[in-house]
């Protein structure tokens, strides 16, 4: 079950890098995002930005 979610998220990222098309857009940072990370179970996404927010 968790591995299915992981591979689903991975497939989304691979699609982005292959096509450079936007998959999903999240709002919240006032500056460019420099890093992202998924929780182990794939249920949460954290992002770090040059606005010094996580």
C-alpha positions as CSV (number, residue, x, y, z in Angstrom):
1,X,0.0,0.0,0.0
2,X,2.7,2.5,1.0
3,X,4.9,1.3,-1.8
4,X,2.1,2.0,-4.3
5,X,1.8,5.6,-3.0
6,X,5.6,6.0,-3.3
7,X,5.7,4.7,-6.8
8,X,2.8,6.9,-7.7
9,X,4.6,10.0,-6.4
10,X,7.8,8.9,-8.1
11,X,5.9,8.5,-11.4
12,X,4.6,12.1,-11.1
13,X,8.1,13.4,-10.6
14,X,9.5,11.4,-13.5
15,X,6.7,12.7,-15.8
16,X,7.6,16.3,-14.8
17,X,11.3,15.9,-15.5
18,X,10.6,14.1,-18.9
19,X,8.1,16.7,-20.1
20,X,8.7,19.8,-18.0
21,X,4.9,20.2,-17.8
22,X,3.4,21.4,-14.5
23,X,1.8,18.5,-12.6
24,X,0.6,20.4,-9.6
25,X,1.2,23.8,-8.1
26,X,1.3,24.6,-4.4
27,X,1.0,28.1,-3.0
28,X,2.8,29.3,0.1
29,X,6.3,30.5,-0.4
30,X,7.1,34.1,-1.3
31,X,10.5,33.1,-2.9
32,X,11.9,30.3,-5.0
33,X,11.8,26.8,-3.5
34,X,15.3,25.2,-3.3
35,X,14.4,21.8,-1.8
36,X,11.6,19.4,-1.3
37,X,11.2,16.1,0.7
38,X,8.5,13.5,1.1
39,X,7.6,11.9,4.4
40,X,8.5,8.2,4.6
41,X,4.8,7.2,4.1
42,X,4.3,9.6,1.2
43,X,1.5,11.5,2.9
44,X,3.4,14.8,3.5
45,X,5.6,17.1,1.4
46,X,8.0,19.6,3.0
47,X,9.6,22.4,1.0
48,X,12.4,24.9,1.8
49,X,12.5,28.3,0.2
50,X,14.8,31.3,0.0
51,X,12.1,33.1,2.0
52,X,13.5,31.1,5.0
53,X,10.2,29.2,5.5
54,X,9.7,25.4,5.6
